[in-house]
Amino acid sequence: MSRNQSTISATAGIVQVFAVTATILLISLTQPVLAQQVTMETLLDRIQVEDLLTRYYYDLSQSKAHELSEFFTEDALLDVDGTVAKGRAEIAKLYQSPEPAAKQAAPAKARRMHMLLTNPIITIKGNTATAHVIWTGVMNEGIGKLPQVVEQGREDTELVKQNGKWLIKRRYISTDGRMPNQFDKYFKPRENPLGQSR
């Protein structure tokens, strides 16, 4: 075999190895990311996390906003569209209802707001978890009137289990659509902040 033939053969071998490696890499990148397999070990934790998120909004709808800080760890972070509260005291203050404007009419008694939490993606890793949900605010003006979707967005939450109880460590509430409110000052569109911070 001549020197040129050896060089051509070696080059062909390198190209072939490169092609196989590139193919394997492309196949691995195009495979879907599989959801966490639910096991008996993770099932109870998933239910407890989902119950915590649901209870959070139920208490909010029952005018128990002052108690919502109890869902968080002592050093928790709550970020509502860029308005940030750190620690339970700041979180409790963030959830205090703003004083109504002097000329603002009192809301009709028949009105009722419901918050729907859908499409939960919950991942459990020992004593830590992440949860992604879509939230939708539905306003009911009274019997005989059609409900209206008034707001919608996403929540990305990191949780920890302390003394057998799940608590929120970091929570990012990101609005995709709603009427203007008190959190608009720092609003910027964003994706999942938990995914970006890893």
Residue pairs with C-beta under 8 A, 6 or more apart in sequence:
1 9
35 121
36 42
36 123
36 124
38 46
42 124
45 124
45 129
45 161
45 166
46 122
46 124
48 166
49 122
49 124
49 129
49 131
49 159
49 166
50 120
50 122
50 131
52 71
52 159
52 166
52 168
53 117
53 120
53 131
53 133
53 155
53 157
54 117
55 71
56 68
56 71
57 115
57 117
57 135
59 65
59 67
59 68
60 68
60 95
60 115
61 113
61 114
61 115
65 95
65 96
65 97
66 92
66 95
66 96
68 91
68 92
68 95
69 88
69 89
69 91
69 92
69 95
70 88
71 167
71 168
72 78
72 88
72 91
72 167
72 168
72 169
72 171
73 160
73 162
73 167
73 168
73 169
74 87
74 88
75 86
75 87
75 169
76 86
76 87
76 88
76 91
76 167
76 168
76 169
76 170
76 171
77 84
77 85
77 86
77 169
77 170
77 171
78 84
78 85
78 86
78 90
78 91
78 94
78 168
78 171
78 173
79 85
79 170
79 171
79 172
79 173
79 193
80 94
80 173
80 183
81 173
81 174
81 175
81 183
81 184
81 186
81 187
81 188
82 183
82 185
82 186
82 187
82 188
83 94
83 182
83 183
83 185
83 186
85 91
85 93
85 94
98 182
100 106
108 141
108 142
110 141
110 142
110 143
111 139
111 140
111 141
111 142
112 139
112 140
113 137
113 138
113 139
113 140
113 150
114 137
114 138
114 140
115 135
115 136
115 137
115 138
116 135
116 136
116 137
116 138
117 133
117 134
117 135
117 155
118 133
118 134
118 135
118 136
119 132
119 133
119 134
120 131
120 132
120 133
121 131
121 132
121 133
122 129
122 130
122 131
122 132
123 129
123 130
123 131
127 160
127 161
128 158
128 159
128 160
128 161
129 158
129 159
129 160
129 161
129 166
130 156
130 157
130 158
130 159
130 194
131 155
131 156
131 157
131 159
132 154
132 155
132 156
132 157
132 192
132 194
133 154
133 155
133 157
134 152
134 153
134 154
135 151
135 152
135 153
135 154
135 155
135 173
136 149
136 151
136 152
137 149
137 150
137 151
137 152
137 178
138 147
138 148
138 149
138 150
139 147
139 148
139 150
140 147
141 148
150 178
150 179
151 175
151 177
151 178
151 179
152 175
152 176
152 177
152 178
153 173
153 174
153 175
153 176
153 177
153 178
154 173
154 174
154 176
154 192
155 171
155 172
155 173
155 174
156 171
156 172
156 174
156 192
156 193
156 194
156 195
157 168
157 170
157 171
157 172
157 194
158 168
158 169
158 170
158 171
158 194
159 166
159 167
159 168
159 169
160 166
160 167
160 169
161 167
170 194
172 190
172 192
172 193
172 194
174 189
174 190
174 193
175 183
175 187
190 196
